[in-house]
Amino acid sequence: MTILAGFSWSGHSPAPLHLAAQLSRCTGEKIVAVAVIERPWLPNPMDNEYFNHLGLQAKKSLEHIVGQMAAGLDVWPIVHQATSVPEGLTELAAEVNADIVVVGSSSTGLLGRIALGSVTDRLVHTAQLPVAIAPRSYPAHPGRIERLTVAYGGQADHVGLVAATAELAERWSVRLRIASFTVRPMSVFSGSLEPDADDLVVAQWARQTRANIAAQLEAVRSGVGTVDADVVIGSGSTWRDAVDAVEWETGDILVLGSGAAGPVAQVFLGSAAARILRHSPVPTMIMPRRAAA
């Protein structure tokens, strides 16, 4: 099986390869590093020389990035032509039997955070396998992925996210954590709800959420050998505050689930997940919805 790390030929950022390397140290899988060159849907033979030149430049650039990676990784650089970058990555994912596609944040995003550009936005809404996104300028780390933090809430518990992440954590031999995020009511700022009352509401919500998570884990344990997970609650006045209220470490990956409205076996990013993704300080993986939840 394979980890597919994707780039646009016009702007190679090593961030996807840095994340792919951490994943590879977990799974032992090879990495296919692909630079996708976009060409028109209706090919013009007169353009072949131009696209061949682009291919040579992309290959040199890609091989330079791969050559800077740490030793001991099995990395295969490939240049691929397609009508679009998402289309090219989808084609190659099927061809190499990829387990996961790794891409980088849009260059318009904040350093250390994730922003969806036109390529990643389309990919995370159409992919039929997990898509991992590296934050902008994500640096190289010598270690491996150490912990999966699954975001619980909204419709995620109805689409098999906890079970899928628990199985993945067992297969990768990493720790599992379940996090739920809440934004405090805006009425606090208008004075209509006393802070103490607001704290009681959040505390009650947290107790109910922990109880629901405990029930989910019991259900998961029937299908997975050993499931042991920490449970954390992130609360704040904004989504960023809520996400930052949870402690994050090097080697973490945040796992988000496809929205319940999305097609089965396909990624469809819901509104809550999109907000959390935007403020994630660690690499984030989007999981497709399961057929049976």
C-alpha positions as a Markdown table, in Angstrom:
| # | Residue | x | y | z |
|---|---|---|---|---|
| 1 | Met | 0.0 | 0.0 | 0.0 |
| 2 | Thr | 1.0 | 3.6 | -0.5 |
| 3 | Ile | 1.0 | 7.2 | 0.8 |
| 4 | Leu | 0.4 | 9.6 | -2.0 |
| 5 | Ala | 1.9 | 13.1 | -1.4 |
| 6 | Gly | 0.7 | 15.6 | -4.0 |
| 7 | Phe | 2.1 | 18.9 | -5.3 |
| 8 | Ser | 1.3 | 21.4 | -8.0 |
| 9 | Trp | 4.3 | 21.7 | -10.4 |
| 10 | Ser | 4.2 | 25.5 | -10.1 |
| 11 | Gly | 4.9 | 25.7 | -6.4 |
| 12 | His | 6.6 | 22.8 | -4.6 |
| 13 | Ser | 6.2 | 23.2 | -0.8 |
| 14 | Pro | 7.9 | 20.3 | 1.1 |
| 15 | Ala | 5.1 | 20.4 | 3.7 |
| 16 | Pro | 3.2 | 17.4 | 2.3 |
| 17 | Leu | 6.4 | 15.3 | 2.1 |
| 18 | His | 7.3 | 16.2 | 5.7 |
| 19 | Leu | 3.9 | 14.9 | 6.9 |
| 20 | Ala | 4.1 | 11.9 | 4.5 |
| 21 | Ala | 7.4 | 11.0 | 6.1 |
| 22 | Gln | 5.9 | 10.9 | 9.6 |
| 23 | Leu | 3.1 | 8.7 | 8.4 |
| 24 | Ser | 5.5 | 6.4 | 6.6 |
| 25 | Arg | 7.5 | 5.9 | 9.8 |
| 26 | Cys | 4.2 | 4.8 | 11.4 |
| 27 | Thr | 3.0 | 2.5 | 8.6 |
| 28 | Gly | 6.1 | 1.4 | 6.9 |
| 29 | Glu | 4.5 | 2.3 | 3.6 |
| 30 | Lys | 6.3 | 3.8 | 0.6 |
| 31 | Ile | 5.6 | 7.4 | -0.5 |
| 32 | Val | 4.7 | 8.3 | -4.0 |
| 33 | Ala | 5.6 | 12.1 | -4.4 |
| 34 | Val | 3.7 | 13.4 | -7.4 |
| 35 | Ala | 3.9 | 16.7 | -9.1 |
| 36 | Val | 0.7 | 17.3 | -11.2 |
| 37 | Ile | 0.9 | 19.4 | -14.4 |
| 38 | Glu | -2.4 | 20.7 | -15.6 |
| 39 | Arg | -3.1 | 20.6 | -19.3 |
| 40 | Pro | -6.2 | 21.4 | -21.4 |
| 41 | Trp | -9.0 | 18.8 | -21.6 |
| 42 | Leu | -8.7 | 18.9 | -25.4 |
| 43 | Pro | -5.0 | 18.3 | -26.1 |
| 44 | Asn | -3.2 | 20.3 | -28.8 |
| 45 | Pro | -0.3 | 18.4 | -30.3 |
| 46 | Met | 1.5 | 21.8 | -30.8 |
| 47 | Asp | 1.7 | 22.1 | -27.0 |
| 48 | Asn | 3.5 | 18.8 | -26.4 |
| 49 | Glu | 6.9 | 20.4 | -26.5 |
| 50 | Tyr | 5.9 | 23.0 | -23.9 |
| 51 | Phe | 4.4 | 20.4 | -21.5 |
| 52 | Asn | 7.4 | 18.1 | -21.9 |
| 53 | His | 9.6 | 21.1 | -20.9 |
| 54 | Leu | 7.3 | 21.7 | -17.8 |
| 55 | Gly | 7.6 | 18.0 | -17.0 |
| 56 | Leu | 11.4 | 18.1 | -17.0 |
| 57 | Gln | 11.4 | 21.2 | -14.8 |
| 58 | Ala | 8.9 | 19.7 | -12.4 |
| 59 | Lys | 10.9 | 16.5 | -12.2 |
| 60 | Lys | 14.1 | 18.3 | -11.3 |
| 61 | Ser | 12.3 | 20.4 | -8.6 |
| 62 | Leu | 10.6 | 17.3 | -7.1 |
| 63 | Glu | 13.8 | 15.2 | -7.1 |
| 64 | His | 15.6 | 18.1 | -5.3 |
| 65 | Ile | 13.0 | 18.1 | -2.6 |
| 66 | Val | 13.0 | 14.3 | -2.2 |
| 67 | Gly | 16.8 | 14.4 | -2.1 |
| 68 | Gln | 16.6 | 16.6 | 1.0 |
| 69 | Met | 14.5 | 14.1 | 3.0 |
| 70 | Ala | 16.0 | 11.9 | 5.7 |
| 71 | Ala | 17.5 | 8.6 | 4.8 |
| 72 | Gly | 15.5 | 5.3 | 5.3 |
| 73 | Leu | 12.3 | 6.4 | 3.5 |
| 74 | Asp | 11.1 | 4.7 | 0.3 |
| 75 | Val | 10.1 | 7.7 | -1.8 |
| 76 | Trp | 9.2 | 7.5 | -5.5 |
| 77 | Pro | 9.0 | 10.9 | -7.4 |
| 78 | Ile | 6.5 | 11.0 | -10.3 |
| 79 | Val | 5.4 | 13.8 | -12.7 |
| 80 | His | 1.8 | 13.3 | -13.9 |
| 81 | Gln | -0.2 | 15.3 | -16.4 |
| 82 | Ala | -4.0 | 15.7 | -15.9 |
| 83 | Thr | -6.8 | 18.2 | -16.6 |
| 84 | Ser | -6.6 | 19.3 | -13.0 |
| 85 | Val | -4.5 | 18.7 | -9.8 |
| 86 | Pro | -7.4 | 16.9 | -8.0 |
| 87 | Glu | -8.2 | 14.8 | -11.0 |
| 88 | Gly | -4.5 | 13.8 | -11.3 |
| 89 | Leu | -4.3 | 12.9 | -7.7 |
| 90 | Thr | -7.5 | 10.9 | -7.9 |
| 91 | Glu | -6.2 | 9.0 | -10.9 |
| 92 | Leu | -2.8 | 8.2 | -9.3 |
| 93 | Ala | -4.4 | 7.2 | -6.0 |
| 94 | Ala | -6.3 | 4.5 | -7.8 |
| 95 | Glu | -3.3 | 3.5 | -9.9 |
| 96 | Val | -0.9 | 3.0 | -7.0 |
| 97 | Asn | -3.6 | 1.7 | -4.6 |
| 98 | Ala | -3.0 | 4.5 | -2.1 |
| 99 | Asp | -4.2 | 4.3 | 1.5 |
| 100 | Ile | -4.1 | 8.1 | 2.0 |
| 101 | Val | -3.6 | 11.3 | 0.0 |
| 102 | Val | -1.4 | 14.0 | 1.6 |
| 103 | Val | -1.5 | 17.6 | 0.4 |
| 104 | Gly | -0.5 | 21.0 | 1.8 |
| 105 | Ser | -2.4 | 24.0 | 2.9 |
| 106 | Ser | -3.1 | 26.9 | 0.6 |
| 107 | Ser | -0.3 | 29.5 | 0.5 |
| 108 | Thr | -2.9 | 32.1 | 1.5 |
| 109 | Gly | -3.3 | 30.6 | 4.9 |
| 110 | Leu | -1.6 | 31.6 | 8.1 |
| 111 | Leu | 1.8 | 30.1 | 8.9 |
| 112 | Gly | 1.2 | 26.9 | 11.0 |
| 113 | Arg | -2.5 | 26.7 | 10.1 |
| 114 | Ile | -4.6 | 25.2 | 7.4 |
| 115 | Ala | -6.5 | 26.9 | 4.6 |
| 116 | Leu | -8.3 | 25.2 | 1.8 |
| 117 | Gly | -7.4 | 26.5 | -1.7 |
| 118 | Ser | -9.2 | 25.5 | -4.9 |
| 119 | Val | -7.3 | 22.2 | -5.2 |
| 120 | Thr | -7.6 | 21.0 | -1.6 |
| 121 | Asp | -11.2 | 22.2 | -1.3 |
| 122 | Arg | -12.3 | 20.1 | -4.2 |
| 123 | Leu | -10.2 | 17.2 | -3.1 |
| 124 | Val | -11.6 | 17.0 | 0.4 |
| 125 | His | -15.1 | 17.2 | -0.9 |
| 126 | Thr | -14.8 | 14.4 | -3.5 |
| 127 | Ala | -12.1 | 12.0 | -2.3 |
| 128 | Gln | -13.0 | 8.4 | -1.6 |
| 129 | Leu | -10.1 | 7.8 | 0.8 |
| 130 | Pro | -8.6 | 9.7 | 3.7 |
| 131 | Val | -7.0 | 13.1 | 2.9 |
| 132 | Ala | -4.4 | 14.5 | 5.2 |
| 133 | Ile | -3.5 | 18.2 | 5.0 |
| 134 | Ala | -0.2 | 19.6 | 6.3 |
| 135 | Pro | -0.4 | 23.2 | 7.8 |
| 136 | Arg | 1.4 | 25.9 | 5.9 |
| 137 | Ser | 5.2 | 25.7 | 6.1 |
| 138 | Tyr | 4.9 | 22.4 | 8.1 |
| 139 | Pro | 8.5 | 21.6 | 9.1 |
| 140 | Ala | 10.3 | 18.3 | 8.9 |
| 141 | His | 10.2 | 16.1 | 12.0 |
| 142 | Pro | 12.5 | 13.2 | 12.7 |
| 143 | Gly | 9.8 | 11.2 | 14.5 |
| 144 | Arg | 6.6 | 9.5 | 13.6 |
| 145 | Ile | 2.9 | 10.2 | 14.2 |
| 146 | Glu | 2.2 | 9.5 | 17.9 |
| 147 | Arg | -1.4 | 10.3 | 18.5 |
| 148 | Leu | -4.7 | 10.6 | 16.6 |
| 149 | Thr | -7.2 | 13.1 | 18.0 |
| 150 | Val | -10.7 | 12.5 | 16.7 |
| 151 | Ala | -13.1 | 15.5 | 16.8 |
| 152 | Tyr | -16.4 | 14.3 | 18.2 |
| 153 | Gly | -19.6 | 16.2 | 17.7 |
| 154 | Gly | -22.2 | 17.3 | 15.3 |
| 155 | Gln | -23.0 | 14.3 | 13.0 |
| 156 | Ala | -19.5 | 12.8 | 13.3 |
| 157 | Asp | -20.7 | 10.1 | 15.8 |
| 158 | His | -23.3 | 8.9 | 13.3 |
| 159 | Val | -20.9 | 8.3 | 10.4 |
| 160 | Gly | -18.5 | 5.8 | 12.0 |
| 161 | Leu | -15.7 | 8.3 | 12.7 |
| 162 | Val | -14.8 | 7.1 | 16.2 |
| 163 | Ala | -14.7 | 3.4 | 15.1 |
| 164 | Ala | -12.7 | 4.2 | 12.0 |
| 165 | Thr | -10.1 | 6.3 | 13.9 |
| 166 | Ala | -9.9 | 3.6 | 16.7 |
| 167 | Glu | -9.1 | 1.0 | 14.1 |
| 168 | Leu | -6.5 | 3.3 | 12.5 |
| 169 | Ala | -4.9 | 4.0 | 15.8 |
| 170 | Glu | -4.6 | 0.3 | 16.5 |
| 171 | Arg | -3.1 | -0.4 | 13.1 |
| 172 | Trp | -0.6 | 2.4 | 13.4 |
| 173 | Ser | 0.2 | 1.7 | 17.0 |
| 174 | Val | -0.5 | 5.2 | 18.1 |
| 175 | Arg | -2.4 | 6.8 | 21.0 |
| 176 | Leu | -6.1 | 7.7 | 20.6 |
| 177 | Arg | -7.7 | 10.8 | 22.0 |
| 178 | Ile | -11.3 | 12.1 | 21.5 |
| 179 | Ala | -11.9 | 15.8 | 21.6 |
| 180 | Ser | -15.1 | 17.8 | 21.5 |
| 181 | Phe | -15.2 | 21.5 | 20.9 |
| 182 | Thr | -17.8 | 24.1 | 21.9 |
| 183 | Val | -18.2 | 27.8 | 21.4 |
| 184 | Arg | -19.8 | 29.7 | 24.3 |
| 185 | Pro | -23.1 | 31.4 | 23.5 |
| 186 | Met | -22.8 | 35.0 | 22.2 |
| 187 | Ser | -25.4 | 36.0 | 24.7 |
| 188 | Val | -22.7 | 36.1 | 27.3 |
| 189 | Phe | -21.3 | 39.3 | 25.7 |
| 190 | Ser | -24.7 | 41.0 | 25.6 |
| 191 | Gly | -25.2 | 40.5 | 29.3 |
| 192 | Ser | -28.3 | 38.3 | 29.0 |
| 193 | Leu | -26.6 | 35.3 | 30.5 |
| 194 | Glu | -24.5 | 35.5 | 33.6 |
| 195 | Pro | -21.0 | 34.0 | 33.3 |
| 196 | Asp | -21.7 | 31.6 | 36.1 |
| 197 | Ala | -24.8 | 30.4 | 34.4 |
| 198 | Asp | -22.9 | 30.0 | 31.1 |
| 199 | Asp | -20.3 | 27.9 | 33.0 |
| 200 | Leu | -23.0 | 25.7 | 34.2 |
| 201 | Val | -24.4 | 25.2 | 30.7 |
| 202 | Val | -20.9 | 24.3 | 29.4 |
| 203 | Ala | -20.3 | 22.0 | 32.3 |
| 204 | Gln | -23.6 | 20.2 | 31.7 |
| 205 | Trp | -22.8 | 19.9 | 28.0 |
| 206 | Ala | -19.3 | 18.5 | 28.8 |
| 207 | Arg | -20.8 | 15.9 | 31.2 |
| 208 | Gln | -23.3 | 14.8 | 28.6 |
| 209 | Thr | -20.6 | 14.7 | 25.8 |
| 210 | Arg | -18.3 | 12.6 | 27.9 |
| 211 | Ala | -21.2 | 10.2 | 28.6 |
| 212 | Asn | -21.9 | 9.9 | 24.9 |
| 213 | Ile | -18.3 | 9.3 | 24.1 |
| 214 | Ala | -18.1 | 6.6 | 26.7 |
| 215 | Ala | -21.0 | 4.9 | 25.1 |
| 216 | Gln | -19.4 | 5.2 | 21.7 |
| 217 | Leu | -16.2 | 3.6 | 23.0 |
| 218 | Glu | -18.1 | 0.7 | 24.5 |
| 219 | Ala | -19.7 | 0.1 | 21.1 |
| 220 | Val | -16.3 | 0.4 | 19.3 |
| 221 | Arg | -14.7 | -2.1 | 21.8 |
| 222 | Ser | -16.8 | -4.9 | 20.4 |
| 223 | Gly | -15.1 | -4.5 | 17.0 |
| 224 | Val | -11.6 | -3.5 | 18.0 |
| 225 | Gly | -9.3 | -5.5 | 20.2 |
| 226 | Thr | -8.2 | -2.8 | 22.7 |
| 227 | Val | -9.6 | 0.7 | 22.8 |
| 228 | Asp | -8.2 | 3.2 | 25.3 |
| 229 | Ala | -8.7 | 6.9 | 24.7 |
| 230 | Asp | -8.3 | 10.1 | 26.5 |
| 231 | Val | -11.2 | 12.5 | 26.4 |
| 232 | Val | -10.7 | 16.3 | 26.3 |
| 233 | Ile | -13.1 | 19.2 | 26.0 |
| 234 | Gly | -12.2 | 22.5 | 24.2 |
| 235 | Ser | -14.3 | 25.5 | 25.1 |
| 236 | Gly | -13.9 | 29.1 | 24.1 |
| 237 | Ser | -15.6 | 32.3 | 22.8 |
| 238 | Thr | -14.5 | 31.5 | 19.3 |
| 239 | Trp | -13.7 | 28.3 | 17.3 |
| 240 | Arg | -10.0 | 29.2 | 17.5 |
| 241 | Asp | -10.1 | 29.6 | 21.2 |
| 242 | Ala | -11.9 | 26.3 | 21.6 |
| 243 | Val | -9.3 | 24.5 | 19.4 |
| 244 | Asp | -6.4 | 26.2 | 21.2 |
| 245 | Ala | -7.9 | 25.2 | 24.6 |
| 246 | Val | -6.8 | 21.6 | 23.9 |
| 247 | Glu | -3.2 | 20.8 | 24.3 |
| 248 | Trp | -1.4 | 19.8 | 21.1 |
| 249 | Glu | 2.0 | 18.1 | 20.6 |
| 250 | Thr | 4.4 | 17.3 | 17.8 |
| 251 | Gly | 3.3 | 14.1 | 16.3 |
| 252 | Asp | -0.4 | 14.8 | 16.6 |
| 253 | Ile | -3.0 | 14.5 | 13.8 |
| 254 | Leu | -6.5 | 15.9 | 14.2 |
| 255 | Val | -9.1 | 13.6 | 12.5 |
| 256 | Leu | -12.3 | 15.1 | 11.2 |
| 257 | Gly | -15.3 | 13.2 | 9.8 |
| 258 | Ser | -17.3 | 13.7 | 6.7 |
| 259 | Gly | -20.6 | 15.3 | 7.3 |
| 260 | Ala | -23.7 | 13.1 | 7.5 |
| 261 | Ala | -25.1 | 14.9 | 4.4 |
| 262 | Gly | -22.3 | 13.7 | 2.2 |
| 263 | Pro | -22.3 | 10.6 | 0.0 |
| 264 | Val | -21.3 | 7.3 | 1.5 |
| 265 | Ala | -17.6 | 6.3 | 1.1 |
| 266 | Gln | -16.8 | 9.9 | 0.1 |
| 267 | Val | -15.5 | 12.9 | 1.9 |
| 268 | Phe | -17.9 | 15.8 | 2.5 |
| 269 | Leu | -16.7 | 18.5 | 4.9 |
| 270 | Gly | -19.5 | 19.8 | 7.1 |
| 271 | Ser | -19.7 | 23.3 | 8.5 |
| 272 | Ala | -18.4 | 22.5 | 12.0 |
| 273 | Ala | -15.6 | 20.4 | 10.7 |
| 274 | Ala | -14.6 | 23.2 | 8.3 |
| 275 | Arg | -14.4 | 25.7 | 11.1 |
| 276 | Ile | -12.3 | 23.4 | 13.2 |
| 277 | Leu | -10.0 | 22.6 | 10.3 |
| 278 | Arg | -9.4 | 26.3 | 9.7 |
| 279 | His | -7.9 | 26.7 | 13.2 |
| 280 | Ser | -6.1 | 23.4 | 13.6 |
| 281 | Pro | -2.4 | 23.9 | 14.6 |
| 282 | Val | -1.5 | 20.3 | 13.6 |
| 283 | Pro | -1.9 | 18.2 | 10.5 |
| 284 | Thr | -5.5 | 17.3 | 9.9 |
| 285 | Met | -7.0 | 14.2 | 8.3 |
| 286 | Ile | -10.5 | 14.0 | 6.7 |
| 287 | Met | -12.1 | 10.6 | 6.8 |
| 288 | Pro | -14.8 | 9.5 | 4.3 |
| 289 | Arg | -18.2 | 8.5 | 5.6 |
| 290 | Arg | -18.6 | 4.8 | 6.3 |
| 291 | Ala | -21.4 | 2.8 | 4.6 |
| 292 | Ala | -22.6 | 1.4 | 8.0 |
| 293 | Ala | -22.5 | 3.5 | 11.1 |
